[in-house]
């Protein structure tokens, strides 16, 4: 019976585990550098009903830097518009001569970002799609990913604010031919109209209790083992004791995120030319609008750990609207306001609106690994070279015009808004282990996630996405993981 080692417990690692256990007789060992922060393990913390308990779970995944964080020491931060979201911690420093990604952040906990994500799952459109994958096959993978993540296209369907935002903003953009729709999200509607948000627990489903599945939290993979070119296992460190051991495996899947996956490969001496290069995300313009009275139905101000009452999407259209926008309604302001702000306690509530734009992949936007200055785990520390070009700046200017129209239709921006978020704020890092159709030096792996020239090693996650992409990447990366996992299941099945 073959053992498959999976490094990382986020949605992509979980998609591999689920598929392998469903489709083969392999055993699966999953390791995660962070702790278990909720129950069931990997659950989205937004499902925790008590606000104080939810906050404690988020802080537990920010944790101590020794939990496997490959970044700056003491990476715990508070949520804000120029730092990391709660539940994440900053990672990396700017490379010499580059502004870097000052807000680059990751999550270190069982469930990874799947414990903290907003669950937005729009489908990639037009040039966002991966051009070298067969369209019909790709659609099947995306549909499978939607089922695995429990995607619904009718979230907040009963919320009066959702319907009103669709009408008001839809009317603003109707003459442009730009569609305004409910945002697809990964969640299960409850009878009371609320949602149970999907996390890694949903992706794992029944296989979490399979005797062939083992999850080891607070266990850091520090190096991959090779026999010649083939990867045959890894060195694992128990972060509670500091003890290390070697584990042998028939295949290793590294799904540690788009920053720490290439870091682990580099530390293991596996260094394809494209490793860590072509780093992209979504440059983002964000603003909070105080809604004018009478524009939307008055909010329900019942206490809730999750203040979001409605989410609406203005999707990607390559010609008319080459952006992805999300509008989230809440009775409470999602950004801190000065004590004397006239927008405090706005009776009609608030709409947070973000416009994500494309970042075109360039080899020079990259991660660099500094072996001379190792991080707190002894791995090469991360340096980030990244900057926006005139092309992206022009995209941001155009996006601001659409955002201003939506804002004016609903109300007025609050103090200091809108803002261009610092690089890294999206948390959607792509391209660093990008997939490609051929081993030509511009990709790290094939279309099944298999690293070129390194048998036994598979990579997974948002880092595989090779396109200029403005939509949330999780649906895309999970679809790629299902494609890769189905191929691996055939190989390891006895």
C-alpha positions as CSV (number, residue, x, y, z in Angstrom):
1,X,0.0,0.0,0.0
2,X,1.5,3.3,-1.1
3,X,1.8,6.2,1.3
4,X,1.3,9.7,0.0
5,X,2.6,12.6,2.1
6,X,0.7,15.9,1.8
7,X,2.4,19.0,3.1
8,X,-0.2,21.6,3.9
9,X,-3.8,21.2,5.1
10,X,-5.6,23.9,3.1
11,X,-8.3,23.3,0.5
12,X,-5.8,22.1,-2.1
13,X,-4.1,19.6,0.2
14,X,-7.5,18.5,1.3
15,X,-8.7,18.0,-2.3
16,X,-5.7,15.7,-2.9
17,X,-6.4,13.7,0.3
18,X,-10.2,13.4,-0.5
19,X,-9.5,12.2,-4.1
20,X,-6.7,9.8,-3.2
21,X,-8.7,8.2,-0.4
22,X,-11.9,8.0,-2.6
23,X,-10.2,6.6,-5.7
24,X,-7.2,4.5,-4.5
25,X,-6.1,2.3,-1.7
26,X,-3.2,4.6,-0.7
27,X,-2.7,5.8,2.8
28,X,-2.4,9.6,3.3
29,X,-0.2,11.4,5.8
30,X,-1.0,15.1,6.0
31,X,1.3,17.5,7.9
32,X,0.6,21.0,8.9
33,X,3.0,23.5,10.6
34,X,0.2,25.2,12.5
35,X,-2.1,24.1,15.3
36,X,-5.7,22.9,15.3
37,X,-7.8,26.1,16.0
38,X,-11.4,24.9,15.9
39,X,-13.6,21.8,15.8
40,X,-14.0,20.0,13.5
41,X,-10.4,20.6,12.4
42,X,-10.1,23.0,9.4
43,X,-13.6,24.5,9.9
44,X,-14.1,28.0,8.6
45,X,-13.8,30.2,11.8
46,X,-16.7,32.3,10.5
47,X,-18.9,29.4,11.6
48,X,-18.0,29.9,15.3
49,X,-21.1,31.7,16.7
50,X,-19.4,33.4,19.7
51,X,-17.5,36.5,18.6
52,X,-14.9,36.1,21.3
53,X,-14.3,32.5,20.5
54,X,-14.0,33.4,16.8
55,X,-11.4,36.0,17.6
56,X,-9.5,33.5,19.7
57,X,-9.4,31.0,16.8
58,X,-8.1,33.7,14.5
59,X,-5.4,34.7,16.9
60,X,-4.4,31.0,17.4
61,X,-3.5,30.8,13.7
62,X,-1.5,33.9,13.8
63,X,0.4,32.2,16.6
64,X,4.1,32.2,17.5
65,X,6.6,32.5,14.7
66,X,7.8,29.0,15.6
67,X,4.7,27.5,14.2
68,X,6.3,27.1,10.8
69,X,6.1,30.7,9.6
70,X,8.7,31.3,6.9
71,X,9.0,35.0,7.2
72,X,9.8,37.8,9.6
73,X,10.2,36.9,13.3
74,X,7.2,37.6,15.4
75,X,4.8,37.8,12.5
76,X,1.7,38.4,14.5
77,X,-0.2,41.4,13.3
78,X,-3.6,43.0,13.8
79,X,-6.1,43.4,11.0
80,X,-6.0,46.7,9.1
81,X,-5.8,48.2,5.7
82,X,-2.0,48.2,5.5
83,X,-1.3,44.9,7.4
84,X,-2.6,41.4,7.3
85,X,-6.1,40.2,7.9
86,X,-6.7,38.6,11.3
87,X,-5.9,34.9,11.1
88,X,-2.9,35.6,9.0
89,X,0.7,36.8,9.6
90,X,3.1,38.8,7.5
91,X,5.7,36.9,5.6
92,X,8.8,37.9,3.6
93,X,10.7,41.2,3.2
94,X,11.3,43.4,0.2
95,X,14.2,42.3,-2.0
96,X,16.9,44.9,-2.4
97,X,15.9,47.7,-4.8
98,X,12.2,46.6,-4.8
99,X,9.1,47.9,-3.0
100,X,8.2,44.2,-2.4
101,X,4.9,43.1,-1.0
102,X,4.6,44.9,2.3
103,X,1.2,43.2,3.1
104,X,2.1,39.7,2.0
105,X,0.6,37.3,4.6
106,X,-0.2,33.6,5.1
107,X,-2.2,31.5,7.5
108,X,-0.5,28.8,9.6
109,X,-3.1,26.5,11.1
110,X,-5.0,23.3,10.3
111,X,-7.2,24.3,7.3
112,X,-4.7,27.0,6.2
113,X,-6.5,29.9,4.4
114,X,-9.5,27.6,4.2
115,X,-10.1,28.4,7.9
116,X,-10.2,32.1,7.2
117,X,-11.2,32.7,3.5
118,X,-14.3,34.7,2.4
119,X,-15.5,31.7,0.4
120,X,-15.8,33.8,-2.9
121,X,-15.7,31.3,-5.8
122,X,-16.3,33.1,-9.1
123,X,-15.4,31.2,-12.2
124,X,-12.5,32.5,-14.3
125,X,-13.5,34.0,-17.5
126,X,-11.9,34.9,-20.9
127,X,-8.2,35.4,-20.6
128,X,-8.3,34.4,-16.9
129,X,-8.8,30.8,-18.0
130,X,-5.7,28.6,-18.6
131,X,-5.4,28.5,-22.4
132,X,-3.6,25.2,-22.8
133,X,-6.2,23.1,-21.0
134,X,-9.1,21.5,-23.1
135,X,-12.1,23.7,-22.4
136,X,-14.6,20.9,-22.0
137,X,-12.3,19.1,-19.6
138,X,-11.6,22.3,-17.7
139,X,-15.4,22.9,-17.3
140,X,-15.8,19.4,-15.8
141,X,-12.9,20.1,-13.3
142,X,-14.4,23.4,-12.3
143,X,-17.9,21.8,-11.8
144,X,-16.3,19.1,-9.6
145,X,-14.5,21.8,-7.6
146,X,-17.8,23.6,-7.1
147,X,-19.4,20.5,-5.8
148,X,-16.5,19.7,-3.5
149,X,-16.5,23.2,-2.0
150,X,-20.3,23.3,-1.8
151,X,-20.6,26.4,-4.0
152,X,-24.0,28.1,-4.0
153,X,-25.0,30.8,-6.5
154,X,-28.0,31.9,-4.4
155,X,-26.3,33.0,-1.1
156,X,-28.2,35.8,0.6
157,X,-31.0,35.2,-1.8
158,X,-33.6,36.2,0.9
159,X,-31.7,39.2,2.1
160,X,-33.6,42.4,1.2
161,X,-30.3,44.4,0.9
162,X,-28.9,41.9,-1.6
163,X,-31.9,42.3,-3.9
164,X,-31.8,46.1,-3.5
165,X,-28.0,46.3,-4.3
166,X,-28.6,44.2,-7.4
167,X,-31.3,46.6,-8.6
168,X,-29.5,49.8,-7.8
169,X,-26.0,48.9,-9.0
170,X,-27.4,46.9,-11.9
171,X,-29.3,49.9,-13.1
172,X,-26.1,52.0,-12.9
173,X,-24.2,49.6,-15.2
174,X,-27.1,48.3,-17.4
175,X,-26.3,50.7,-20.3
176,X,-22.7,49.4,-20.4
177,X,-23.8,45.8,-20.7
178,X,-22.1,44.9,-17.4
179,X,-23.8,42.2,-15.4
180,X,-24.3,42.6,-11.7
181,X,-25.1,39.2,-10.0
182,X,-25.1,37.4,-6.7
183,X,-21.6,36.3,-5.8
184,X,-21.0,32.5,-5.9
185,X,-19.8,31.5,-2.5
186,X,-18.7,28.2,-0.9
187,X,-21.4,27.7,1.8
188,X,-24.4,25.7,2.8
189,X,-27.6,27.7,3.4
190,X,-29.2,27.0,6.8
191,X,-33.0,26.9,7.5
192,X,-32.8,30.2,9.3
193,X,-31.3,32.0,6.2
194,X,-27.7,32.1,7.5
195,X,-24.8,30.3,5.9
196,X,-22.4,27.6,7.1
197,X,-19.2,28.7,5.4
198,X,-17.0,26.0,3.8
199,X,-13.6,25.2,5.1
200,X,-11.1,22.4,4.8
201,X,-13.5,20.2,6.9
202,X,-16.0,20.4,4.1
203,X,-13.4,19.4,1.4
204,X,-12.2,16.4,3.5
205,X,-15.7,15.4,4.2
206,X,-16.0,11.7,5.3
207,X,-12.4,10.8,4.6
208,X,-11.4,12.8,7.7
209,X,-12.4,9.7,9.7
210,X,-10.8,7.1,7.3
211,X,-8.3,4.9,9.1
212,X,-6.0,5.4,6.1
213,X,-5.8,9.2,6.8
214,X,-3.5,10.8,9.4
215,X,-3.2,14.5,10.1
216,X,-0.2,15.7,12.1
217,X,-0.6,19.4,13.3
218,X,2.3,21.5,14.4
219,X,4.6,19.4,12.2
220,X,6.9,21.3,9.8
221,X,8.3,19.8,6.7
222,X,11.9,21.1,6.6
223,X,13.3,19.2,3.6
224,X,12.3,16.8,0.9
225,X,14.3,13.6,0.5
226,X,15.6,12.4,-2.8
227,X,17.0,9.2,-4.3
228,X,18.7,10.5,-7.4
229,X,16.1,12.7,-9.1
230,X,13.1,11.1,-7.4
231,X,11.5,12.5,-4.2
232,X,11.1,9.6,-1.8
233,X,10.0,11.4,1.4
234,X,10.7,14.2,3.7
235,X,12.2,15.3,7.0
236,X,9.5,16.4,9.5
237,X,10.0,18.4,12.6
238,X,7.6,18.2,15.6
239,X,7.4,21.9,16.6
240,X,6.3,21.0,20.1
241,X,9.4,19.0,20.9
242,X,11.9,20.0,18.2
243,X,12.5,16.4,17.3
244,X,13.0,15.5,13.6
245,X,12.4,12.2,11.7
246,X,12.5,11.0,8.2
247,X,9.2,9.8,6.5
248,X,9.3,7.8,3.3
249,X,6.5,8.1,0.8
250,X,5.6,6.9,-2.7
251,X,4.7,10.5,-3.6
252,X,4.9,13.9,-2.0
253,X,2.3,16.6,-2.6
254,X,3.5,20.1,-1.5
255,X,0.5,22.3,-1.0
256,X,2.0,24.8,1.5
257,X,0.8,28.0,-0.3
258,X,2.3,30.0,-3.1
259,X,5.2,31.4,-0.9
260,X,6.2,28.4,1.3
261,X,5.9,25.8,-1.4
262,X,8.7,27.3,-3.5
263,X,10.6,28.0,-0.3
264,X,10.5,24.3,0.6
265,X,11.6,23.2,-2.9
266,X,14.5,25.6,-2.8
267,X,15.6,24.5,0.6
268,X,15.5,20.9,-0.7
269,X,17.8,21.7,-3.7
270,X,15.0,21.5,-6.2
271,X,15.3,24.7,-8.2
272,X,13.7,24.8,-11.6
273,X,14.4,28.1,-13.5
274,X,10.8,29.3,-13.0
275,X,10.6,28.5,-9.3
276,X,9.3,31.5,-7.3
277,X,9.1,33.6,-10.5
278,X,6.0,35.1,-12.2
279,X,4.5,36.2,-8.9
280,X,1.1,37.8,-9.3
281,X,-1.9,38.8,-7.2
282,X,-4.8,41.2,-7.6
283,X,-3.9,44.8,-7.2
284,X,-6.9,46.1,-5.3
285,X,-8.9,49.3,-4.9
286,X,-11.0,49.2,-1.8
287,X,-13.5,51.6,-0.3
288,X,-16.4,51.7,2.2
289,X,-19.6,53.5,1.4
290,X,-22.0,54.9,3.9
291,X,-25.4,54.0,2.4
292,X,-27.9,56.9,1.9
293,X,-31.1,56.4,3.8
294,X,-33.9,55.1,1.6
295,X,-31.6,53.5,-1.0
296,X,-31.5,50.0,0.7
297,X,-33.9,48.4,3.2
298,X,-32.9,49.2,6.8
299,X,-30.5,46.6,8.3
300,X,-31.2,43.9,10.8
301,X,-28.8,44.9,13.6
302,X,-28.9,41.6,15.5
303,X,-25.6,40.7,17.1
304,X,-23.6,38.3,15.0
305,X,-20.1,37.0,14.7
306,X,-20.3,37.4,11.0
307,X,-21.7,40.9,10.1
308,X,-22.0,40.4,6.4
309,X,-25.6,40.4,5.3
310,X,-25.2,40.4,1.5
311,X,-22.6,40.0,-1.2
312,X,-22.9,41.0,-4.8
313,X,-20.4,40.6,-7.7
314,X,-19.6,42.7,-10.8
315,X,-17.8,40.1,-12.8
316,X,-15.0,40.0,-15.3
317,X,-15.8,41.0,-18.9
318,X,-12.7,41.3,-21.0
319,X,-13.9,44.2,-23.0
320,X,-16.4,46.0,-20.8
321,X,-15.2,45.4,-17.3
322,X,-11.8,43.5,-17.1
323,X,-12.0,43.4,-13.3
324,X,-13.6,41.5,-10.6
325,X,-15.6,43.5,-8.0
326,X,-17.3,42.5,-4.8
327,X,-19.8,44.6,-2.8
328,X,-20.5,43.4,0.8
329,X,-23.3,44.9,2.8
330,X,-23.0,45.2,6.6
331,X,-24.8,47.1,9.3
332,X,-21.4,47.8,10.9
333,X,-18.6,49.7,9.2
334,X,-15.9,47.2,8.1
335,X,-13.1,49.8,8.6
336,X,-12.3,51.8,11.7
337,X,-13.6,55.4,11.7
338,X,-12.4,58.4,13.7
339,X,-14.4,59.1,16.8
340,X,-15.7,62.4,15.3
341,X,-16.5,61.0,11.9
342,X,-20.0,62.0,10.6
343,X,-20.2,58.5,9.1
344,X,-20.1,56.6,12.5
345,X,-23.2,54.5,13.2
346,X,-24.7,55.2,9.8
347,X,-28.3,54.2,10.2
348,X,-28.6,52.7,6.6
349,X,-25.4,50.6,7.0
350,X,-22.3,50.3,4.9
351,X,-21.1,48.6,1.7
352,X,-17.5,47.6,1.4
353,X,-16.4,47.4,-2.2
354,X,-13.2,46.1,-3.7
355,X,-12.1,46.2,-7.4
356,X,-9.4,43.6,-8.2
357,X,-7.4,44.1,-11.3
358,X,-5.1,41.9,-13.3
359,X,-1.3,41.7,-12.7
360,X,0.5,40.5,-15.8
361,X,3.0,37.8,-15.1
362,X,6.6,38.9,-15.4
363,X,9.6,36.7,-14.6
364,X,11.2,39.5,-12.6
365,X,8.3,39.6,-10.1
366,X,9.6,36.9,-7.9
367,X,10.5,35.3,-4.6
368,X,14.2,35.1,-3.7
369,X,15.5,32.8,-1.0
370,X,18.4,34.0,1.2
371,X,20.4,31.0,2.6
372,X,22.8,33.3,4.3
373,X,20.1,34.7,6.6
374,X,17.8,31.7,7.4
375,X,14.5,32.3,9.1
376,X,13.5,31.1,12.5
377,X,13.0,27.5,11.2
378,X,16.4,27.3,9.5
379,X,14.9,27.6,6.1
380,X,16.1,30.2,3.6
381,X,14.4,33.5,4.4
382,X,12.0,34.9,1.8
383,X,12.7,38.1,-0.1
384,X,10.1,39.5,-2.5
385,X,10.8,41.5,-5.7
386,X,7.5,42.9,-7.0
387,X,6.2,46.1,-8.6
388,X,3.3,47.4,-10.6
389,X,4.0,48.6,-14.2
390,X,2.3,51.3,-16.1
391,X,0.0,48.7,-17.5
392,X,-1.4,47.8,-14.0
393,X,-1.5,51.5,-13.0
394,X,-3.7,52.2,-16.0
395,X,-6.0,49.3,-15.0
396,X,-6.3,50.7,-11.5
397,X,-7.2,54.1,-12.8
398,X,-9.9,52.6,-15.0
399,X,-11.2,50.5,-12.1
400,X,-11.5,53.5,-9.9
401,X,-14.0,55.1,-12.3
402,X,-16.3,52.0,-12.1
403,X,-16.0,52.0,-8.3
404,X,-16.9,55.7,-8.1
405,X,-20.1,55.1,-10.1
406,X,-21.1,52.2,-7.8
407,X,-20.4,54.3,-4.7
408,X,-22.4,57.2,-5.9
409,X,-25.4,55.0,-6.7
410,X,-25.4,53.8,-3.1
411,X,-24.1,56.6,-1.0
412,X,-20.9,58.3,-0.1
413,X,-17.3,57.1,0.7
414,X,-16.4,57.3,4.3
415,X,-13.4,59.2,5.6
416,X,-10.1,58.5,3.7
417,X,-11.8,56.1,1.1
418,X,-11.2,54.7,-1.4
419,X,-7.6,53.5,-1.1
420,X,-5.3,51.5,-3.2
421,X,-4.3,48.6,-1.0
422,X,-0.6,47.8,-0.5
423,X,0.8,45.0,-2.5
424,X,0.0,41.6,-1.0
425,X,-3.3,42.7,0.6
426,X,-5.4,40.3,-1.6
427,X,-3.7,37.2,-0.1
428,X,-4.2,35.7,-3.6
429,X,-0.6,34.9,-4.7
430,X,-0.2,33.0,-7.9
431,X,2.4,31.9,-10.5
432,X,5.3,30.9,-8.2
433,X,5.1,27.2,-9.1
434,X,3.1,27.8,-12.3
435,X,1.8,25.0,-14.5
436,X,2.7,24.9,-18.2
437,X,2.3,22.7,-21.3
438,X,6.0,22.1,-21.8
439,X,9.3,22.0,-19.8
440,X,10.6,25.2,-21.4
441,X,11.9,27.0,-18.4
442,X,8.8,29.2,-17.9
443,X,6.9,26.7,-15.7
444,X,7.6,24.5,-12.7
445,X,5.2,21.7,-13.3
446,X,3.0,20.0,-15.9
447,X,-0.8,20.3,-16.1
448,X,-1.1,17.6,-13.4
449,X,1.1,19.5,-10.9
450,X,4.1,17.1,-11.4
451,X,7.3,19.0,-11.1
452,X,9.4,18.8,-14.3
453,X,12.2,16.3,-14.0
454,X,11.5,15.3,-10.4
455,X,9.5,12.1,-10.2
456,X,7.4,11.6,-7.1
457,X,6.9,15.4,-6.5
458,X,3.7,17.2,-7.0
459,X,2.8,20.8,-6.2
460,X,-0.6,22.2,-5.6
461,X,-2.3,25.5,-4.8
462,X,-2.8,29.0,-6.1
463,X,0.9,29.1,-7.1
464,X,0.1,26.9,-10.2
465,X,-2.1,29.6,-11.8
466,X,-0.2,31.0,-14.8
467,X,-2.6,33.7,-16.0
468,X,-3.3,37.4,-15.4
469,X,-6.3,36.9,-13.2
470,X,-8.7,39.2,-11.4
471,X,-11.0,36.7,-9.8
472,X,-10.6,34.9,-6.5
473,X,-8.3,31.9,-7.2
474,X,-9.5,29.1,-4.9
475,X,-12.0,27.6,-7.3
476,X,-9.3,27.5,-10.0
477,X,-6.6,26.0,-7.9
478,X,-8.9,23.3,-6.4
479,X,-10.0,22.4,-10.0
480,X,-6.3,22.0,-10.8
481,X,-5.8,19.9,-7.7
482,X,-8.7,17.6,-8.6
483,X,-7.1,17.1,-12.0
484,X,-3.7,16.3,-10.5
485,X,-5.2,14.1,-7.7
486,X,-7.1,12.0,-10.2
487,X,-3.9,11.3,-12.2
488,X,-2.0,10.5,-9.0
489,X,-4.7,8.2,-7.8
490,X,-4.3,6.1,-10.9
491,X,-0.6,5.9,-10.3
492,X,-0.7,4.8,-6.7
493,X,-3.7,2.5,-6.8
494,X,-2.5,-1.1,-6.4
